[in-house]
Amino acid sequence: MGEKKVALITGGSRGIGRACALEFAKADFDVAIVYAGNEEAANKTVEELKAIGSDATAYKFDIANEEEVNAGVASVIEKYGRIDVLVNNAGITRDNLFLRMNSADWNAVINTNLTGVYNVSKPVVKLMMKQRSGSIVNMSSIVGVMGNAGQANYSAAKAGLIGMTKSLAKELASRNIRVNAIAPGFINTDMTKGLDPEKFAEHIPLKRLGEPEDIAKTAKFLAVDGTYITGQVIGVDGGLVV
């Protein structure tokens, strides 16, 4: 049980989650990452974090499964003794036009992207309340703000996350726990691999897609530096939603 602060990051093996993990490691945090299936990517990220000097560990569990989450978070607490920052980053997509979207695809996205955040946050919030300190950063999306055709399930989950962020911020402020959300725009990750960057850049005032590091730096700012910021949704989207 070290004296360093601890960050727990879901979906931490790749993309935005990996970038967040590296950013917090550089800020002298020990980092616990949660991954769903890609053990090779998780192990690689852990090695990168250790090279920076972080006592990093990867935990495999499905955030949509409450029992797995409770056991997993308990393991994190057993190892580190504390959790100072929670980044709820894990998410999935099952895109389709609404009339073609089956209930399995609707439920899978809601269960992971919204209920999964509830599952992970609950045991972490209990610990943070005992600590009387903590910061939670929820990864929403611009589609949770403005909607998107073919993503009714994803948009609903990400919009729900914004409402949850604001409510938790009000509930937890008296215990010195801050809760904020980031709404990323189009970011260069596996999730946007199929997109034509030039086509999408036309609609972005900054004329380019963002990088995972853009989101990670914002997460670190909200968790570490923005000590008077809570209940906010920060758009990191190159000006797409203005």
Buried (B, 14 or more C-beta within 10 A) or exposed (E): EEEBBBBBBBBBBBBBBBBBBBBBBBBEBBBBBBBBEBEEBBEBBBEBBBEBEBBBBBBBBBBBBBEBBBEBBEBBBEBBEBBBBBBBBBBBBBBBEEEEBEEEBBBBBBBBBBBBBBBBBEBBBEBBBEBEBBBBBBBBBBBBBEBBEBBBBBBBBBBBBBEBBBEBBEEBEEBBBBBBBBBBBBBBBEBBEEEEEEEBBEEBEEEBBBBBBBBBBBBBBBBBEBEEBBBBBBBBBBEBEE
